[in-house]
Amino acid sequence: MDIRQLRTFHRVAALGSFTRAAAELNYAQSSVTAQIKSLEVSLGSELFERVAGKVKLTPAGTRLLPYAGQMLSLADEARGVASPHAHPEGVLTIGTMESITSYRMPAVLEYFHHRYPRLQLALRPSLCAETLHSLRQGVFDAGFLMEAETQHSGVHSEVLGAEPLVLVAPPGHRLADETKVPTDELRQESVLAPEAGCAYRELLEAELNDGSGEPVPFLEFGNIEAIKRGVGAGLGISLLPRMTVADELGAGALVPLAWEPPFELFTQLAWRKGAQLSRERQVFVEQVIEFLGQEYRTA
């Protein structure tokens, strides 16, 4: 084994693709294939298999993955100690959800692009449960969570701030002029929601489907933009992070309903517990906590 092979293995595992790993690492695909084959020969085990056209880890690959993550972190740490004045460089893989990627990260990405041009941030769309699993396995270097809970086994999480939520409806909705909307009224509405596994969808679903009557119908949409368009078209109401609908509320394309969620979500930055932070991850964690933490405090 060598570090280059392990890094290639780690990228293929993270991306689920030899082609995408080659593009990210700036290798020819044949080089990626050769490195993985050489690693498999040295270990005496196949690390990947193709299932329905997709690349998946074998049991041996799954067992190797967290060790590869630890060895790469240690190599990065050693590089930082040996070259303390070198600029952060390489690739950090960050697990994140759509709302953070679209509405919080652009300013962060711009900052890192200008301040640390040799450090690439690879954002991977992931639900919170998937992000936690990938952090524990060493697939992600860091990840964003939006959860009611702030303690998670196997990872350290830093709370950036409470994430304001708002229930939105189309203009002229029957509840739009109410000064206080009781939960019972919402049970008569169709609710547009992101896919299962989203924390605020599951909390709202639990609140509305409390056994008091027929389950409230949830219409599952692929992404937040589709949800906003559906609400605007009169298909139903939706609970979303306020940051994602600020423009529509300001323009009057959507209206807020006077319903206060009986729960609170916290946006968090997380990384694997016990992992020594490399120079690159340390820079990312510190800058995101300062950058986004300030944004939440002043919101």
C-alpha positions as CSV (number, residue, x, y, z in Angstrom):
1,M,0.0,0.0,0.0
2,D,1.0,3.6,-0.5
3,I,-0.6,6.9,0.2
4,R,-1.5,7.6,-3.4
5,Q,-3.3,4.3,-3.7
6,L,-5.2,4.9,-0.5
7,R,-6.2,8.4,-1.5
8,T,-7.5,7.0,-4.9
9,F,-9.4,4.2,-3.1
10,H,-10.9,6.8,-0.7
11,R,-12.0,9.1,-3.5
12,V,-13.6,6.2,-5.5
13,A,-15.4,5.1,-2.4
14,A,-16.6,8.6,-1.7
15,L,-17.8,9.3,-5.2
16,G,-19.0,5.8,-6.2
17,S,-17.3,6.2,-9.5
18,F,-13.9,5.6,-11.1
19,T,-14.6,8.3,-13.7
20,R,-15.5,11.0,-11.2
21,A,-12.6,10.1,-9.0
22,A,-10.2,10.4,-11.9
23,A,-11.5,13.8,-12.8
24,E,-11.3,15.0,-9.2
25,L,-7.8,13.7,-8.7
26,N,-6.7,14.9,-12.2
27,Y,-5.7,11.3,-13.2
28,A,-6.4,9.3,-16.3
29,Q,-9.1,6.8,-15.6
30,S,-6.7,4.0,-16.5
31,S,-4.4,5.3,-13.8
32,V,-7.2,5.1,-11.2
33,T,-8.1,1.5,-12.3
34,A,-4.4,0.5,-12.2
35,Q,-3.9,1.9,-8.7
36,I,-7.0,0.2,-7.3
37,K,-6.0,-3.1,-9.0
38,S,-2.5,-2.8,-7.4
39,L,-4.0,-2.1,-4.0
40,E,-6.3,-5.1,-4.4
41,V,-3.3,-7.3,-5.3
42,S,-1.3,-6.2,-2.4
43,L,-4.2,-6.9,0.0
44,G,-5.3,-10.1,-1.7
45,S,-8.9,-8.9,-1.7
46,E,-11.3,-7.2,-4.2
47,L,-12.3,-3.8,-2.9
48,F,-15.1,-2.8,-5.3
49,E,-17.8,-4.5,-7.3
50,R,-20.2,-3.3,-10.0
51,V,-23.9,-3.6,-9.1
52,A,-26.5,-2.4,-11.7
53,G,-23.8,-0.3,-13.3
54,K,-22.7,1.3,-10.1
55,V,-19.4,0.9,-8.1
56,K,-20.0,-0.4,-4.6
57,L,-17.6,-1.4,-1.9
58,T,-17.1,-5.1,-1.2
59,P,-17.1,-6.2,2.5
60,A,-13.3,-6.0,2.4
61,G,-13.5,-2.5,1.0
62,T,-16.0,-1.5,3.7
63,R,-13.6,-2.7,6.4
64,L,-10.7,-0.9,4.8
65,L,-12.4,2.4,4.4
66,P,-12.2,3.8,7.9
67,Y,-8.5,2.8,8.2
68,A,-7.8,4.5,4.9
69,G,-9.4,7.7,6.2
70,Q,-7.3,7.5,9.4
71,M,-4.1,6.9,7.5
72,L,-4.8,9.8,5.1
73,S,-5.6,12.1,8.0
74,L,-2.3,11.1,9.7
75,A,-0.4,11.7,6.4
76,D,-2.0,15.1,6.1
77,E,-1.1,15.9,9.7
78,A,2.5,14.8,9.2
79,R,2.7,17.0,6.0
80,G,1.4,19.9,8.0
81,V,4.0,19.4,10.8
82,A,6.9,19.0,8.3
83,S,5.8,22.0,6.3
84,P,4.0,24.3,8.8
85,H,4.1,27.4,6.5
86,A,2.8,25.6,3.4
87,H,-0.6,26.7,2.2
88,P,-3.6,24.3,2.7
89,E,-4.1,22.2,-0.4
90,G,-5.8,19.1,-1.7
91,V,-9.5,18.0,-1.6
92,L,-11.9,18.1,1.4
93,T,-15.1,16.1,0.9
94,I,-18.0,17.8,2.7
95,G,-21.4,16.2,3.2
96,T,-24.2,18.7,3.0
97,M,-27.9,19.1,2.3
98,E,-29.5,21.1,-0.5
99,S,-30.6,24.1,1.7
100,I,-27.0,24.6,3.1
101,T,-25.4,24.1,-0.3
102,S,-27.7,26.6,-2.1
103,Y,-28.2,29.3,0.5
104,R,-25.3,29.2,3.0
105,M,-22.3,27.8,1.1
106,P,-21.9,30.2,-1.9
107,A,-20.3,32.9,0.2
108,V,-18.1,30.3,2.0
109,L,-17.0,28.8,-1.3
110,E,-16.1,32.2,-2.6
111,Y,-14.0,33.0,0.5
112,F,-12.1,29.7,0.2
113,H,-11.6,30.2,-3.5
114,H,-9.8,33.5,-3.0
115,R,-8.2,32.8,0.4
116,Y,-7.1,29.2,-0.1
117,P,-7.0,28.6,-3.9
118,R,-5.1,25.3,-3.6
119,L,-7.8,23.8,-1.3
120,Q,-10.7,22.2,-3.2
121,L,-14.1,21.8,-1.4
122,A,-16.1,18.9,-2.9
123,L,-19.7,19.2,-1.7
124,R,-21.6,15.9,-1.6
125,P,-25.5,16.0,-1.3
126,S,-26.5,13.8,1.6
127,L,-29.3,13.4,4.1
128,C,-28.2,13.8,7.7
129,A,-28.3,10.1,8.5
130,E,-26.1,9.4,5.5
131,T,-23.8,12.2,6.4
132,L,-23.3,10.8,9.9
133,H,-22.6,7.3,8.5
134,S,-20.1,8.7,6.0
135,L,-18.3,10.7,8.7
136,R,-18.0,7.7,11.0
137,Q,-16.6,5.6,8.0
138,G,-14.1,8.4,7.1
139,V,-15.7,9.0,3.7
140,F,-16.5,12.6,4.4
141,D,-13.9,15.0,6.0
142,A,-16.7,17.1,7.5
143,G,-20.4,17.4,7.1
144,F,-23.3,19.7,7.8
145,L,-26.3,18.5,9.9
146,M,-29.7,20.1,10.5
147,E,-31.1,18.2,13.4
148,A,-33.0,18.7,16.7
149,E,-30.3,16.6,18.4
150,T,-26.9,18.1,18.8
151,Q,-25.1,15.0,20.2
152,H,-24.3,12.2,17.8
153,S,-22.4,9.0,18.5
154,G,-19.0,8.7,16.8
155,V,-18.8,12.4,15.7
156,H,-18.1,15.7,17.2
157,S,-20.6,18.5,16.2
158,E,-20.3,22.2,16.6
159,V,-23.7,24.1,16.6
160,L,-23.6,27.0,14.2
161,G,-27.0,28.3,15.2
162,A,-30.7,27.6,15.4
163,E,-32.3,27.3,11.9
164,P,-35.5,29.3,11.6
165,L,-38.4,27.5,10.0
166,V,-41.5,29.0,8.4
167,L,-44.7,27.4,7.2
168,V,-45.5,28.9,3.8
169,A,-48.7,29.0,1.6
170,P,-49.7,30.6,-1.7
171,P,-51.1,34.1,-1.6
172,G,-54.8,34.1,-0.8
173,H,-54.7,30.9,1.2
174,R,-57.6,30.5,3.7
175,L,-55.2,30.7,6.7
176,A,-53.1,33.6,5.4
177,D,-54.8,36.3,7.4
178,E,-55.1,34.3,10.7
179,T,-53.1,35.8,13.6
180,K,-52.6,32.3,15.0
181,V,-53.0,29.0,13.2
182,P,-53.8,26.0,15.4
183,T,-52.2,22.7,14.4
184,D,-55.6,21.1,13.9
185,E,-56.2,23.4,10.9
186,L,-53.0,22.1,9.2
187,R,-54.4,18.6,9.3
188,Q,-56.9,19.6,6.6
189,E,-54.2,20.7,4.2
190,S,-51.9,18.8,1.7
191,V,-48.3,19.2,2.7
192,L,-45.5,19.5,0.2
193,A,-42.2,18.0,1.6
194,P,-38.7,16.9,0.7
195,E,-37.8,13.3,0.7
196,A,-38.0,11.1,3.8
197,G,-35.0,11.5,6.1
198,C,-35.2,15.3,6.2
199,A,-35.4,16.3,9.8
200,Y,-38.0,19.1,9.6
201,R,-40.2,17.0,7.3
202,E,-40.1,14.1,9.9
203,L,-40.8,16.4,12.8
204,L,-43.8,18.0,11.1
205,E,-45.1,14.7,10.0
206,A,-44.9,13.4,13.6
207,E,-46.7,16.5,14.8
208,L,-49.6,16.3,12.3
209,N,-49.9,12.5,12.4
210,D,-50.3,12.1,16.1
211,G,-53.0,9.4,16.0
212,S,-55.9,11.9,16.3
213,G,-57.3,11.1,12.9
214,E,-56.5,10.3,9.3
215,P,-52.9,10.7,8.3
216,V,-52.2,14.1,6.7
217,P,-51.2,13.5,3.0
218,F,-47.6,14.5,2.3
219,L,-46.7,15.2,-1.3
220,E,-43.0,14.3,-1.8
221,F,-41.1,16.6,-4.1
222,G,-37.5,16.2,-5.3
223,N,-36.0,19.5,-4.1
224,I,-36.8,22.8,-2.5
225,E,-37.2,24.7,-5.7
226,A,-39.9,22.3,-6.8
227,I,-41.6,22.6,-3.4
228,K,-41.7,26.4,-3.7
229,R,-43.2,26.2,-7.2
230,G,-45.7,23.7,-6.0
231,V,-46.8,25.8,-3.1
232,G,-47.0,28.8,-5.3
233,A,-49.3,26.9,-7.7
234,G,-51.7,26.1,-4.9
235,L,-50.8,22.4,-4.4
236,G,-50.5,22.7,-0.7
237,I,-48.4,24.2,2.2
238,S,-44.9,23.5,3.2
239,L,-42.5,23.9,6.2
240,L,-39.1,25.1,5.0
241,P,-36.0,26.8,6.4
242,R,-36.7,30.5,6.3
243,M,-33.5,31.2,4.4
244,T,-34.8,29.2,1.4
245,V,-38.0,31.2,1.0
246,A,-36.7,34.7,2.0
247,D,-36.9,36.0,-1.6
248,E,-40.3,34.6,-2.3
249,L,-41.7,36.0,1.0
250,G,-40.2,39.4,0.2
251,A,-41.8,39.4,-3.3
252,G,-45.2,38.2,-2.0
253,A,-45.0,35.0,-4.2
254,L,-45.4,33.0,-1.0
255,V,-47.0,34.0,2.4
256,P,-46.0,32.9,5.9
257,L,-48.7,31.2,8.1
258,A,-48.8,32.1,11.8
259,W,-47.9,28.7,13.0
260,E,-45.1,28.2,15.5
261,P,-43.3,24.9,15.2
262,P,-43.2,23.1,18.6
263,F,-39.6,22.0,17.8
264,E,-36.3,23.6,17.0
265,L,-33.6,22.5,14.5
266,F,-29.9,23.4,14.8
267,T,-27.5,23.6,11.9
268,Q,-24.2,21.9,12.9
269,L,-20.8,21.3,11.5
270,A,-19.6,17.7,12.3
271,W,-16.5,15.6,11.9
272,R,-15.4,12.2,13.1
273,K,-14.8,12.0,16.8
274,G,-11.2,11.1,17.7
275,A,-9.9,12.1,14.3
276,Q,-6.8,14.3,14.4
277,L,-7.7,17.3,12.3
278,S,-5.3,17.8,9.4
279,R,-4.2,21.4,8.6
280,E,-6.8,21.5,5.8
281,R,-9.7,20.3,7.9
282,Q,-8.6,22.5,10.8
283,V,-8.7,25.6,8.5
284,F,-12.1,24.5,7.1
285,V,-13.7,23.9,10.6
286,E,-12.3,27.2,12.0
287,Q,-13.4,29.3,9.1
288,V,-16.8,27.8,8.8
289,I,-17.5,28.2,12.5
290,E,-16.4,31.8,12.4
291,F,-18.0,32.6,9.0
292,L,-21.4,30.9,9.3
293,G,-21.6,31.2,13.1
294,Q,-21.5,35.0,12.7
295,E,-24.2,34.8,10.0
296,Y,-26.5,32.9,12.3
297,R,-25.8,35.2,15.2
298,T,-26.8,38.3,13.2
299,A,-29.8,36.7,11.4
